[in-house]
Amino acid sequence: MPATAAGQTIRYGRELVAHTARYLGPTGSVGHFTNGMNCQNCHLDAGTRGFANNYLAVAATYPKLRARSGTVEGIDKRVTDCVERSLNGRALPAGSREQRALVAYLTWLGQGIAKGRKVYGTGLIPLPYLDRAADPVIGRAVFGAKCQSCHGPAGQGQLLPDGHGYQYPPLWGPASYSDAAGLYRLSSLARYVKAAMPYGATFDRPQLTDAQAWDVAAFINSQPRPHRPTPHDWPDLRQKPIDHPFGPYTDGFSALQHKYGPFQPIARAHPLPAS
């Protein structure tokens, strides 16, 4: 990072990603904007770890037309979505020091990457659909064996020693991500845990089978969490992902099947792949 005023802003942005709750959480020094989790609880290593919600392609991707909103969005709107949906919070003031710092950090991470270029390690790994519905009951057993030692038997997570943020985030309950977050889509959570969980796993050395990833994701996303109404999402229903857990839909499949699968019949019924 440059040893300049701009570099200070970038460093502050990284600090906000790594220690969000210290500044923006319920007892944050800047104000109470988020639920107490840190951005890097989901964007590992401050958004730099491969296939773990990596930030490297953000600057090369935005601005872009997003099907979810039906509008062209910039990086600042992407930050706002994460704060509101994944951190179940309220938007940072437009143009605030914190918003500018987060945008500066994401932009700096993507420097030198051409617009539209695909960068290996960004996004989530591909994961084949199961030939059955993902099973929360099986997933509960996977969670007990692979996840609860860090995230707790009730999914409550483990706080950092100073109480500002989580070493291991809550996976459900009032302090977890809302049902409007990207990880509430089963395919997103399954692909994420396959590449990054449990602790020590990486995309090239996974610790879960494909079925375990789908089933534990089903268990986690079957548990209670904050609800955030999103009545304006997916204005073109044809663009709604097949595993979006809330209707309405353009097909005749149930909301339960859209949430847990099996997904192949839904995919075959759509003439174009959902984005």
C-alpha positions, 0 to 999 in steps of 0.5 A, a space after each residue: 500500500 502506498 505511503 501516502 494519504 491515499 494509502 492511509 485510506 486503503 489501510 483503513 479500508 482493510 482495517 474495517 474489513 478485518 475488524 468491522 465490529 470494532 468500528 461499526 458493530 453494536 459498540 463500535 467506535 464510529 457508530 452502531 451500523 452492523 450486527 457484530 460480525 466482521 466482513 472477513 468472517 465471510 471474506 476470509 483473510 480480508 477478502 484475499 483468500 482464493 475461492 473464499 469470497 475473494 475481492 480481487 475481481 470487484 473493481 474489474 466487475 463494477 459498475 455492472 447491471 445486476 439482475 437482483 436489483 435491475 439497476 447498474 450498481 457501483 462498488 459503493 452499492 455493493 458495500 451497502 448490500 453487504 452491510 445491510 444484508 450479510 451484516 444485517 445492518 444499516 447503510 453507511 452514510 454516502 460519502 462517509 470516511 468509512 464508505 470511501 475507505 472500503 471502496 478504496 481498499 476493494 479498488 486497490 486489491 483489483 488494481 491492474 486487473 482489466 475490466 471483465 477479466 476472469 481471475 482465478 480464485 475469485 467467486 466460488 468453486 463449481 459444485 455439482 448438484 446432488 441427485 436428491 434434495 439437500 438434507 438438513 437432518 444429515 447436515 446436522 450430523 455433519 455440523 456436529 462432527 465438523 463445525 460446532 467445535 468452532 461455531 458452537 453447538 447452537 451456531 452462536 460462534 465465538 467472540 474475539 477476546 476483546 469482545 469486538 467481533 467474532 473469531 468464528 461467526 454465528 451461523 444462525 440466530 440474531 447476530 448472524 447473516 440475514 435471509 437476504 444475504 448471498 449465503 442464504 442461497 444454498 448453492 452459495 453456502 455449499 460452494 463456500 464451505 466446500 472450499 473454505 470449511 472447516 478450519 484448515 480447508 482450502 479449495 485444493 484441499 477440501 475436508 468435506 465431500 460434495 454431499 456433506 457441503 450441500 447437507 451442512 449448508 441445508 442444515 445451517 440455512 434451515 435455522 432461524 435468522 434475521 428476516 430482511 424484506 426485499 420486495 424489489 429484488 429480481 424485478 425480472 423473475 426470469 433472472 432469479 436463481 433457481 435456488 433463491 428460497 423465496 417466491 414468486 417464481 416463473 415455474 411450478 416448483 415449490 419454494 421448498 424445492 427451490 431452497 433445498 433441491 433437487 435442482 436439476 429438474 428446475 434447471 431443465 425447466 429454465 430455457 436460460 441459466 439463472 444468474 
